[in-house]
Amino acid sequence: MAPRLRVLLPLLLLAMSACVRNPATGKRMLSLVSQNDEISLGKQGAQDVRQSIGLVDDAKVQQYVSAVGLPMAKRSERPELPWSVQAVEDPVVNAFALPGGPVFVTRGLLTHLNSEAELASVLGHEIGHITARHSVEQLSKAQLAQVGLVVGSVLSEDVAKFGGLATVGLQLLFLKHGRDDERQADELGFRYMLEAGYDVREAADVFVTLGRVGESSGGGSLPSWLATHPNPEDRVETARARAAKANVDFSRLKQGREEYLAMLQGMAYGEDPRQGFFQGSRFLHPGLRFQLTFPQGWKTANQTQAVLAVSPKEDAILGLAPAGDIAPEEALRTFLSQQGIQPLSAAAEGYPRGSAYFQAQTEQGVIRGVTTFFRHAGATLQLLGYTVAEQLPAYDDAFRATFTSFGELTDPAALNMQPARIELVKLDAPMTVREFHQRYPSTIPLEEVALINGVQPGDSLPAGHTVKRVTGGVKPSR
């Protein structure tokens, strides 16, 4: 037997034996991941998401999204999964699901929806990805192709937290769904929301909003390369046609507009500058009163546990993170004594006092970098930069410039920045959206006011209609 056939035959037999019946569609699918492994992956991924992005700190919001999503999940083809539905603290308009049960919707998407039925459409779609095991099938194909999924960057947890863009949970978001998977999730989500008694006509409104958001191309703390959904194309017409064929009495179906909007009252809109924001490559944190400048052209992300920057070639990382209640000198000794980390003898010239070079053994090879620990505002912080071993000389100047740029934030305008918030207005008379914007000014443009209300600037609004506007806050320049 030829050597190539000796390799391919076991893989072919493995693929054939790993084909199982999809619980949601009834069709055969490739699965090299057991349900227990799927659940384990999802749990670890969800933990990474909560730590890296963070949850919306509002019990009523979390209770609301859970109350809409969990009943649909429990009535699906996979009720035995440990389902969870949560809102994450991110202004990007997005929603995503992880294997085995975790579903997340961003604060940004919540502020752009206008009814409970629209939310049910989004959550039903994400539940459909899980019931149809779309991520499991992609993981199985990757394993069969011997690609694998990188699930850890380094042996040291202190270094790994700066690789938050490559941890299990966020790596799973790289598994972007193809068009067939998206269409299938649309179909399943439609069925779930209909069975739950929601007005399925509002699914089309969600796709219209997503299309308009895509055209306006907003930004946020969740990096754009982690977005999970393609731009809507023919999904609006498909959703409308699906609703027209539903053969149901729409008057009996729930929209839940007023209940949903009441949940949004006072919610932060856009970026929350109190948690830090970027002005170009400069990061400012009013809450902790510091500023830091990253290299020009690097991709940046402000996450719950760290603020990070990744080089254009994605072969170097710079970051700042809290180090815990520990003296800087002790924190450095502890860091350098960890398994997998070896201090280098070279002096860190031009860096802040107490900085040290190191190298670490990772699953992908040896990295080298520099770190320092210091006190600021009563807390110990860690600055760290690392790259593949041979590239340290090339990135050393960039690391040094960022380390030495750290300083206290004293600009009153930056220190006093507050987030913009959603405010509800019940109209006492009919008016156009343009007239509403003139009478009840927002800190966002007219076109954006129309967008978050699911209408066009020239549309008319009836008396008694509840309308969202945005007040307060100053948008940080990017």
Backbone torsions as a table, in degrees:
resi	resn	phi	psi	omega
1	MET	NA	136.4	-179.2
2	ALA	-64.1	148.1	-178.7
3	PRO	-55.8	-39.3	-178.5
4	ARG	-64.5	-39.2	179.7
5	LEU	-68.1	-33.7	178.3
6	ARG	-61.8	-31.3	179.3
7	VAL	-80.9	-43.2	-174.4
8	LEU	-72.0	-34.7	-175.9
9	LEU	-62.5	-47.8	176.6
10	PRO	-59.7	-37.8	178.8
11	LEU	-65.4	-39.9	178.8
12	LEU	-64.4	-44.6	178.8
13	LEU	-63.3	-38.0	178.2
14	LEU	-63.8	-43.5	-179.5
15	ALA	-63.6	-41.6	-179.5
16	MET	-65.1	-41.8	-178.0
17	SER	-73.9	-19.6	-177.0
18	ALA	-93.4	3.0	177.5
19	CYS	-77.9	124.7	-178.6
20	VAL	-128.0	169.3	179.3
21	ARG	-86.9	127.1	-179.8
22	ASN	-68.0	126.7	-175.6
23	PRO	-65.0	-26.1	-176.6
24	ALA	-92.5	-35.5	-174.4
25	THR	-105.2	-19.1	-176.8
26	GLY	79.4	-2.1	-178.9
27	LYS	-90.2	160.3	177.5
28	ARG	-75.0	142.4	179.3
29	MET	-145.3	156.9	176.9
30	LEU	-79.5	129.2	177.9
31	SER	-146.2	108.6	173.7
32	LEU	-103.3	7.1	-177.6
33	VAL	-116.5	119.8	179.3
34	SER	-70.8	164.3	178.7
35	GLN	-64.0	-37.0	177.9
36	ASN	-62.8	-41.6	178.0
37	ASP	-67.7	-37.9	177.9
38	GLU	-60.3	-46.1	179.5
39	ILE	-64.2	-42.2	179.6
40	SER	-62.4	-43.5	177.3
41	LEU	-59.9	-44.8	-178.8
42	GLY	-64.2	-40.4	179.5
43	LYS	-63.8	-45.7	179.1
44	GLN	-65.3	-41.7	178.7
45	GLY	-61.8	-42.9	-179.9
46	ALA	-63.8	-39.0	177.5
47	GLN	-62.2	-41.9	178.7
48	ASP	-63.6	-41.2	-179.9
49	VAL	-63.8	-45.1	180.0
50	ARG	-62.1	-37.9	-179.2
51	GLN	-76.2	-39.3	-174.2
52	SER	-81.4	-39.8	-176.9
53	ILE	-103.4	-42.9	179.3
54	GLY	92.7	153.7	-179.8
55	LEU	-97.0	152.8	172.9
56	VAL	-61.7	125.7	-175.7
57	ASP	-88.1	66.7	179.9
58	ASP	-152.2	109.9	-175.1
59	ALA	-60.2	-37.0	-176.8
60	LYS	-68.4	-34.3	177.5
61	VAL	-67.9	-46.6	-179.5
62	GLN	-63.1	-41.2	178.8
63	GLN	-64.4	-37.5	-177.5
64	TYR	-67.3	-51.7	-177.1
65	VAL	-65.1	-34.3	178.2
66	SER	-68.0	-39.9	-179.0
67	ALA	-67.4	-26.8	176.9
68	VAL	-81.2	-43.5	-173.1
69	GLY	-83.1	-41.2	-173.4
70	LEU	-61.6	-42.5	178.2
71	PRO	-59.2	-37.8	177.5
72	MET	-66.0	-42.4	-179.9
73	ALA	-63.7	-41.9	-177.9
74	LYS	-69.3	-23.3	177.8
75	ARG	-94.3	2.9	-179.1
76	SER	-78.8	-174.8	-179.4
77	GLU	-72.7	-8.8	-177.0
78	ARG	-129.8	59.6	-176.1
79	PRO	-67.2	-17.2	-175.1
80	GLU	-78.0	-11.2	-178.8
81	LEU	-68.7	151.5	176.5
82	PRO	-79.3	74.5	-174.1
83	TRP	-66.4	147.0	170.3
84	SER	-147.5	142.7	178.6
85	VAL	-131.3	117.3	-173.8
86	GLN	-139.2	156.3	176.8
87	ALA	-101.3	130.0	-179.9
88	VAL	-101.6	149.8	-174.6
89	GLU	-82.2	78.8	-179.8
90	ASP	-148.3	133.1	-176.9
91	PRO	-78.0	-10.0	179.1
92	VAL	-66.7	140.9	177.9
93	VAL	-80.7	103.9	-173.4
94	ASN	-165.0	161.9	170.6
95	ALA	-150.2	150.5	-178.8
96	PHE	-155.7	159.5	-179.4
97	ALA	-128.1	146.5	175.6
98	LEU	-111.2	158.6	-178.9
99	PRO	-57.7	145.1	169.8
100	GLY	83.7	3.5	173.5
101	GLY	135.8	-29.3	-177.0
102	PRO	-73.8	129.0	176.3
103	VAL	-124.2	135.5	-179.1
104	PHE	-129.2	141.6	172.8
105	VAL	-127.9	137.7	-176.6
106	THR	-82.7	155.2	174.0
107	ARG	-58.5	-36.9	179.4
108	GLY	-60.0	-41.3	178.7
109	LEU	-69.8	-39.8	179.4
110	LEU	-57.1	-41.5	-177.7
111	THR	-71.5	-14.2	-179.7
112	HIS	-99.7	-7.2	177.0
113	LEU	-92.5	162.1	-173.9
114	ASN	-133.0	10.6	176.2
115	SER	-163.3	161.9	176.2
116	GLU	-65.5	-33.3	178.4
117	ALA	-64.9	-38.4	176.4
118	GLU	-63.9	-42.2	177.1
119	LEU	-62.5	-41.0	179.0
120	ALA	-62.2	-35.8	177.5
121	SER	-63.1	-44.9	179.4
122	VAL	-63.4	-49.5	-176.9
123	LEU	-67.8	-37.5	176.9
124	GLY	-61.2	-39.3	177.1
125	HIS	-60.9	-47.0	-179.0
126	GLU	-67.7	-37.9	175.3
127	ILE	-60.5	-38.1	177.9
128	GLY	-60.8	-37.1	176.3
129	HIS	-60.8	-37.0	-177.8
130	ILE	-77.5	-44.6	-178.9
131	THR	-64.7	-33.2	178.4
132	ALA	-85.1	0.0	176.1
133	ARG	55.1	42.8	-178.1
134	HIS	-63.1	-44.6	179.3
135	SER	-66.2	-36.6	178.6
136	VAL	-61.7	-42.2	-179.5
137	GLU	-65.2	-39.9	178.8
138	GLN	-66.9	-41.5	176.6
139	LEU	-61.5	-39.4	-180.0
140	SER	-65.1	-42.0	178.4
141	LYS	-64.3	-37.9	178.3
142	ALA	-65.1	-40.5	178.7
143	GLN	-65.6	-41.6	-179.5
144	LEU	-63.6	-35.8	178.6
145	ALA	-82.6	2.5	179.6
146	GLN	61.0	31.2	176.6
147	VAL	-85.5	-46.8	178.9
148	GLY	75.2	168.9	178.7
149	LEU	-120.8	121.2	179.3
150	VAL	-70.4	120.6	-176.0
151	VAL	-120.5	15.7	177.4
152	GLY	-169.6	140.8	-175.9
153	SER	-96.6	-42.2	-177.2
154	VAL	-145.3	165.8	179.5
155	LEU	-70.9	-32.6	-177.5
156	SER	-80.9	126.5	177.2
157	GLU	-65.4	-31.7	-179.2
158	ASP	-66.3	-31.8	175.7
159	VAL	-82.4	-37.4	-175.5
160	ALA	-61.1	-32.4	-177.6
161	LYS	-65.1	-23.5	176.0
162	PHE	-80.6	-12.6	175.4
163	GLY	-95.4	30.3	-176.2
164	GLY	-55.4	-24.5	177.6
165	LEU	-73.8	-5.8	-177.7
166	ALA	-129.1	21.4	177.5
167	THR	-82.7	174.8	-173.5
168	VAL	-54.4	-52.3	-174.2
169	GLY	-61.1	-47.2	-177.4
170	LEU	-77.5	-25.3	172.8
171	GLN	-62.8	-36.9	-179.7
172	LEU	-62.1	-26.7	178.7
173	LEU	-72.8	-15.8	176.3
174	PHE	-70.9	-17.9	-179.1
175	LEU	-78.1	73.3	-176.3
176	LYS	-67.3	139.4	-178.1
177	HIS	-80.5	140.6	176.2
178	GLY	-77.3	174.8	-176.4
179	ARG	-63.3	-37.2	179.4
180	ASP	-63.4	-42.4	178.1
181	ASP	-64.3	-40.5	179.6
182	GLU	-64.4	-43.3	179.0
183	ARG	-63.6	-40.1	179.7
184	GLN	-65.9	-41.1	178.0
185	ALA	-65.6	-35.3	175.0
186	ASP	-60.5	-45.3	-179.0
187	GLU	-64.4	-45.1	179.9
188	LEU	-65.9	-42.8	178.7
189	GLY	-61.3	-39.3	176.2
190	PHE	-58.8	-45.5	-179.3
191	ARG	-64.9	-42.8	-178.1
192	TYR	-64.4	-44.0	-178.0
193	MET	-70.4	-32.6	177.1
194	LEU	-66.9	-44.0	178.6
195	GLU	-63.7	-27.4	178.6
196	ALA	-85.2	-1.8	175.5
197	GLY	88.3	20.8	-179.9
198	TYR	-95.1	151.4	179.4
199	ASP	-70.1	105.7	-173.6
200	VAL	-71.5	-12.1	177.4
201	ARG	-64.9	-21.6	-176.4
202	GLU	-78.9	-7.9	174.8
203	ALA	-63.1	-38.1	179.1
204	ALA	-63.7	-36.7	179.7
205	ASP	-63.0	-35.0	177.9
206	VAL	-62.7	-44.7	-178.7
207	PHE	-67.7	-33.2	174.5
208	VAL	-62.3	-45.6	179.6
209	THR	-62.2	-44.5	179.6
210	LEU	-61.3	-38.6	178.0
211	GLY	-64.2	-41.6	179.3
212	ARG	-68.2	-37.2	176.7
213	VAL	-63.4	-43.0	178.4
214	GLY	-59.5	-38.8	179.7
215	GLU	-68.5	-35.9	-179.6
216	SER	-82.9	-14.9	174.2
217	SER	46.5	72.5	176.1
218	GLY	-76.8	169.4	178.6
219	GLY	-126.5	168.6	180.0
220	GLY	-174.7	-171.7	-174.1
221	SER	-79.8	-21.9	174.4
222	LEU	-78.3	117.2	-173.9
223	PRO	-57.4	142.2	-174.5
224	SER	-62.3	-27.6	-179.1
225	TRP	-76.6	-0.7	175.1
226	LEU	-103.7	3.2	177.9
227	ALA	-64.0	142.9	-169.6
228	THR	-108.4	-8.2	-174.7
229	HIS	-120.8	138.1	175.5
230	PRO	-72.2	162.7	177.3
231	ASN	-64.7	140.4	178.4
232	PRO	-61.5	141.0	178.4
233	GLU	-121.3	-88.8	179.2
234	ASP	-97.4	16.2	-173.6
235	ARG	-70.9	-27.3	179.4
236	VAL	-64.7	-52.0	-179.0
237	GLU	-65.2	-38.0	178.3
238	THR	-62.5	-42.4	179.8
239	ALA	-65.1	-40.3	178.7
240	ARG	-65.3	-41.5	179.1
241	ALA	-65.8	-38.3	179.7
242	ARG	-64.6	-41.0	178.9
243	ALA	-66.7	-38.4	-179.2
244	ALA	-64.2	-28.2	-179.0
245	LYS	-92.3	3.6	-173.6
246	ALA	-68.3	-24.6	178.1
247	ASN	55.9	53.1	179.6
248	VAL	-131.9	162.1	174.8
249	ASP	-86.4	101.7	-174.6
250	PHE	-63.7	-22.8	179.3
251	SER	-66.8	-18.3	179.1
252	ARG	-91.6	-6.5	-176.8
253	LEU	-93.2	149.5	-174.3
254	LYS	-90.4	136.5	170.6
255	GLN	-103.5	-45.2	176.1
256	GLY	65.9	41.3	-176.9
257	ARG	-69.8	-51.5	-175.1
258	GLU	-65.4	-40.8	178.8
259	GLU	-62.3	-41.2	-178.4
260	TYR	-66.5	-47.7	-178.3
261	LEU	-62.5	-36.8	178.2
262	ALA	-59.7	-34.8	177.7
263	MET	-65.0	-28.0	-177.5
264	LEU	-81.9	-16.9	-175.4
265	GLN	-52.9	123.8	178.2
266	GLY	82.5	-1.4	-179.9
267	MET	-67.5	140.4	176.3
268	ALA	-60.7	141.7	179.6
269	TYR	-119.3	131.1	-178.0
270	GLY	74.1	-159.3	-178.7
271	GLU	-70.7	143.8	175.2
272	ASP	-96.3	100.2	-175.0
273	PRO	-64.3	-19.5	179.4
274	ARG	-65.1	-23.2	179.0
275	GLN	-94.4	11.4	179.3
276	GLY	102.2	146.2	178.4
277	PHE	-154.2	161.4	-179.7
278	PHE	-102.0	139.0	165.1
279	GLN	-118.7	94.6	-170.7
280	GLY	66.9	-124.6	179.2
281	SER	-93.6	-0.7	-179.2
282	ARG	-92.3	129.7	179.0
283	PHE	-104.7	128.9	-179.8
284	LEU	-121.7	135.9	179.9
285	HIS	-126.2	96.7	-179.2
286	PRO	-62.1	-37.0	-177.8
287	GLY	-62.2	-40.5	-179.0
288	LEU	-103.1	1.1	172.8
289	ARG	56.6	52.8	173.3
290	PHE	-142.0	164.5	174.8
291	GLN	-137.2	154.2	-175.3
292	LEU	-154.4	137.3	-178.4
293	THR	-112.5	124.0	177.7
294	PHE	-94.4	164.1	179.7
295	PRO	-61.9	144.3	177.7
296	GLN	-61.6	138.3	174.8
297	GLY	87.5	-4.9	178.7
298	TRP	-82.6	147.5	176.0
299	LYS	-77.1	131.2	-175.8
300	THR	-118.1	154.2	178.7
301	ALA	-150.6	125.9	176.4
302	ASN	-98.2	103.8	-177.6
303	GLN	-109.0	170.7	-175.7
304	THR	-61.0	-42.2	-174.4
305	GLN	-97.7	-7.8	-177.2
306	ALA	-168.0	154.8	167.6
307	VAL	-109.0	129.4	-168.3
308	LEU	-127.1	156.9	171.2
309	ALA	-139.9	136.2	-178.7
310	VAL	-118.2	134.6	-177.5
311	SER	-63.4	156.7	-179.7
312	PRO	-55.7	-33.3	178.3
313	LYS	-85.7	-0.5	179.3
314	GLU	57.3	36.9	177.7
315	ASP	-120.8	13.7	177.2
316	ALA	-152.2	147.8	-179.1
317	ILE	-132.2	138.0	171.9
318	LEU	-122.7	141.8	-179.9
319	GLY	-161.0	161.0	175.8
320	LEU	-129.8	133.4	-178.2
321	ALA	-150.1	154.0	174.5
322	PRO	-67.4	146.1	-177.2
323	ALA	-110.5	-0.2	179.5
324	GLY	97.3	179.2	-178.0
325	ASP	-84.8	81.0	-175.1
326	ILE	-152.2	146.3	178.1
327	ALA	-67.3	144.6	-178.0
328	PRO	-54.8	-43.3	-177.9
329	GLU	-63.6	-41.6	179.0
330	GLU	-68.5	-37.6	179.0
331	ALA	-62.7	-40.0	179.4
332	LEU	-66.8	-43.9	178.9
333	ARG	-61.0	-43.3	179.8
334	THR	-63.4	-42.6	179.5
335	PHE	-60.2	-48.4	-174.7
336	LEU	-74.1	-16.0	-179.1
337	SER	-93.8	0.9	-177.6
338	GLN	-72.5	154.6	176.8
339	GLN	-59.9	134.2	177.4
340	GLY	91.5	-9.9	-178.7
341	ILE	-113.5	135.7	-178.8
342	GLN	-131.4	123.2	177.8
343	PRO	-68.5	146.3	176.1
344	LEU	-101.0	149.4	-173.9
345	SER	-77.5	-19.0	-176.8
346	ALA	-63.4	140.2	178.3
347	ALA	-78.0	139.9	179.9
348	ALA	-85.9	75.7	-175.6
349	GLU	-71.9	138.5	178.9
350	GLY	82.9	-6.2	177.0
351	TYR	-90.0	165.1	174.7
352	PRO	-57.2	152.2	179.9
353	ARG	-56.9	136.4	179.4
354	GLY	91.8	2.6	177.6
355	SER	-77.5	152.6	-178.6
356	ALA	-147.7	142.2	172.9
357	TYR	-81.7	152.7	177.9
358	PHE	-152.1	165.6	168.1
359	GLN	-133.0	154.2	-177.2
360	ALA	-141.2	144.4	177.0
361	GLN	-88.9	122.8	178.8
362	THR	-116.1	174.1	178.0
363	GLU	-67.0	-21.6	-179.1
364	GLN	-102.9	2.3	-179.8
365	GLY	132.6	-170.0	-177.0
366	VAL	-88.5	134.4	172.0
367	ILE	-114.3	157.0	174.2
368	ARG	-133.1	146.7	-177.8
369	GLY	-162.8	-167.5	-178.4
370	VAL	-141.5	146.7	-179.6
371	THR	-146.5	159.0	173.3
372	THR	-150.2	150.9	176.4
373	PHE	-120.3	141.5	-178.0
374	PHE	-156.8	162.9	179.9
375	ARG	-95.6	139.1	174.1
376	HIS	-152.5	128.6	178.1
377	ALA	53.3	39.0	176.9
378	GLY	78.8	10.0	-179.7
379	ALA	-130.0	154.5	175.3
380	THR	-95.0	127.8	179.7
381	LEU	-115.8	156.4	176.6
382	GLN	-122.5	128.4	168.4
383	LEU	-102.5	136.6	-177.3
384	LEU	-147.5	139.7	172.6
385	GLY	-136.4	136.3	178.0
386	TYR	-150.1	159.9	-178.8
387	THR	-155.0	176.4	174.7
388	VAL	-61.5	147.5	-167.0
389	ALA	-50.7	-46.8	-173.7
390	GLU	-72.8	-12.3	-177.3
391	GLN	-96.0	-1.3	-178.0
392	LEU	-57.2	-44.9	178.2
393	PRO	-58.3	-34.3	-178.3
394	ALA	-70.9	-30.8	-177.0
395	TYR	-102.0	-2.5	-173.9
396	ASP	-59.0	-43.7	-179.0
397	ASP	-64.3	-38.8	179.4
398	ALA	-66.3	-42.1	177.0
399	PHE	-60.9	-46.1	-176.7
400	ARG	-62.3	-43.1	-178.5
401	ALA	-62.7	-40.1	179.0
402	THR	-68.8	-44.5	-180.0
403	PHE	-57.5	-45.3	-175.4
404	THR	-78.8	-9.2	-179.7
405	SER	-82.8	-13.3	-178.1
406	PHE	-62.2	132.4	178.4
407	GLY	-162.8	171.3	-179.3
408	GLU	-72.9	140.2	176.9
409	LEU	-88.6	120.7	-177.0
410	THR	-121.4	-7.0	-178.5
411	ASP	-65.2	115.0	-177.7
412	PRO	-58.0	-37.9	-179.3
413	ALA	-62.1	-41.6	179.2
414	ALA	-71.2	-41.3	-177.4
415	LEU	-65.1	-28.7	-176.3
416	ASN	-94.9	4.5	-179.3
417	MET	-62.6	135.6	177.1
418	GLN	-126.4	154.7	178.8
419	PRO	-72.0	148.8	169.0
420	ALA	-72.2	155.2	-177.2
421	ARG	-137.9	153.3	176.5
422	ILE	-75.0	131.7	174.2
423	GLU	-127.8	135.0	-177.9
424	LEU	-95.9	140.2	177.0
425	VAL	-129.6	126.6	174.1
426	LYS	-96.4	119.7	-173.3
427	LEU	-69.4	133.9	176.9
428	ASP	-93.0	-3.9	178.7
429	ALA	-158.0	155.7	176.8
430	PRO	-67.2	146.1	178.6
431	MET	-163.4	161.1	174.8
432	THR	-80.0	165.5	177.2
433	VAL	-61.7	-38.0	179.0
434	ARG	-63.6	-42.3	177.7
435	GLU	-65.7	-38.5	176.6
436	PHE	-59.7	-43.9	-177.9
437	HIS	-65.5	-32.8	178.4
438	GLN	-73.5	-38.6	-177.3
439	ARG	-80.1	-35.2	-179.9
440	TYR	-124.5	79.0	-174.2
441	PRO	-60.3	146.0	175.2
442	SER	-114.6	163.1	175.5
443	THR	-88.8	12.5	173.6
444	ILE	-123.1	158.6	-177.0
445	PRO	-66.2	161.9	179.0
446	LEU	-53.5	-45.4	-177.7
447	GLU	-60.5	-36.5	179.9
448	GLU	-73.8	-35.0	174.9
449	VAL	-61.2	-44.1	178.3
450	ALA	-62.7	-41.8	-178.1
451	LEU	-60.6	-48.9	-175.8
452	ILE	-71.5	-14.7	176.2
453	ASN	-99.4	3.5	177.1
454	GLY	67.4	29.5	-179.4
455	VAL	-133.1	177.3	175.9
456	GLN	-103.2	155.6	-176.5
457	PRO	-55.6	-31.3	-178.0
458	GLY	-91.5	-0.8	-178.0
459	ASP	-67.9	153.7	176.2
460	SER	-96.6	143.8	179.8
461	LEU	-117.2	132.9	-177.4
462	PRO	-78.1	159.3	173.9
463	ALA	-62.2	142.6	-178.4
464	GLY	87.2	-5.9	-179.5
465	HIS	-76.0	136.6	176.4
466	THR	-90.2	127.4	-174.7
467	VAL	-125.4	141.9	176.8
468	LYS	-89.4	137.7	165.8
469	ARG	-131.6	169.5	-177.8
470	VAL	-120.7	126.2	-177.5
471	THR	-124.4	155.6	175.2
472	GLY	71.7	179.9	176.9
473	GLY	74.6	159.6	173.2
474	VAL	-132.3	125.9	-178.3
475	LYS	-69.4	121.9	174.7
476	PRO	-63.8	139.4	175.7
477	SER	-74.7	150.4	-176.9
478	ARG	-118.6	NA	NA
